[in-house]
């Protein structure tokens, strides 16, 4: 029986089986296949007009097993990440555990989880799972969750022995009517990474049936280096046709104002442009990000489109860093099969290129005249079959 299941899984890259027995006993086998081809010409770091773009393909395969029995539950998922298109046809790969945890439910409102797990709070601006990235982000530690009638509290302690980093995170969320308010604190201690204490307040306010406003305020202290802050606000409006307009902005402090705010475990690709020039490609010392997003249905729920325009300046808006346009299409062929396509354009200034610091000063002007680009197409297969 086990050999038959293994053979079936090897023939079908994305499949999930669930078997239920007596009571609340469940067992699920799951898998994922995701392939993405990319054209990179100035992705993450600005390039000059003489630099050649690169075409590469990345692939992520995941296979795992999860289940529950009475008050116990677990998940063990492994992933293999491959990067194709290297010189000479070589392939770079990295295999390891994605999630590997066990959990125990003391009561309907109290549970504990131990092991490698995915962590995401408040949309991932400071603490996110970054699952869009090929390897994702997983933390090793212990998590305690308590659910109330209109609130939820989570306390985590995580550690990374290789990076000599430990983290203590506490998060509490209140829900009232259609509004949400959350408070968190995040203490990161490390011998190799940025070390700071961060706390924040996030609010989500519904405006009728179609609108909403989201606000975030975060403060950060680094020992002996003063304090930094992040302030964000975004308004959203949904039309009758299903289309969505979003307008918002982020303000992250720089070293001149006290301390440069660092998102630490933030999903920066999501908030600061898909070209990943800020907080990913190179360290960023303060940022003002103004953005406008339009999402719209093209064909029912099977095909969606969208665009985001970013206007980046230094902290306080003193100098222009660049403008970015992100365009995308998403489609769903059938249940469990989705595809994505996008193109990003970034027009940098010499101020931004000099801040990144990877090019000689005499090359800044040429790079500023060169339109940075990143295009990609991706397919993700996650079908599911439930057996009872």
DAURBEL-V490210 format. One record per helix or strand of 2 or more residues. SS is the DSSP state (h for helix, s for strand). FROM is the first residue (numbers start at 1). TO is the last residue. If there is no record, write none. Layout:
# DAURBEL-V490210
ss = {SS;SS}
from = {FROM;FROM}
to = {TO;TO}
This chain:
# DAURBEL-V490210
ss = {h;s;s;s;s;h;s;s;h;s;s;s;s;s;s;s;s;h;h;s;s;h;s;s;h;h;s}
from = {2;17;26;54;72;87;92;110;122;139;151;165;179;196;211;227;244;255;268;287;303;315;320;337;350;361;372}
to = {11;20;41;69;84;89;107;117;124;147;160;176;190;207;221;238;252;257;271;299;313;317;334;348;356;369;381}
